[in-house]
């Protein structure tokens, strides 16, 4: 009888510990979070689109399309002052969310060409352990992997 009572107490204690985490797991998935960002609207000027050149023969993942390097510069709509994670006039490389370079059909689909300027938001982390600086392109779906899937 005593061992049954102890087992019931242990099961109840375990359930009390696990139930709060089950509620958290039911929420939207967080990677490295929860994180909070400040958002700075602006624009990205496309500087160049060129064939991607790996730094070494083992760099990168083979793609079914010729990969391209897209270089851009972010300019905020309003000056960003006193922000250590923001560097004015810095050049960035556009990649898909999976870190792969885009291909020619992706570039054509989203109108990416040298000299074009596209809306862009600079997200700078304020809380959490997610990626500290993220550029978000409202008009470009960086999860659009149609060149990888052939669809």
WOVENCOR-V595777 format. One record per helix or strand of 2 or more residues. SS is the DSSP state (hx for helix, st for strand). FROM is the first residue (numbers start at 1). LEN is the number of residues. If there is no record, write none. Layout:
SS	FROM	LEN
SS	FROM	LEN
This chain:
hx	2	25
st	36	16
st	67	10
st	91	4
hx	104	6
st	117	11
st	133	4
hx	146	4
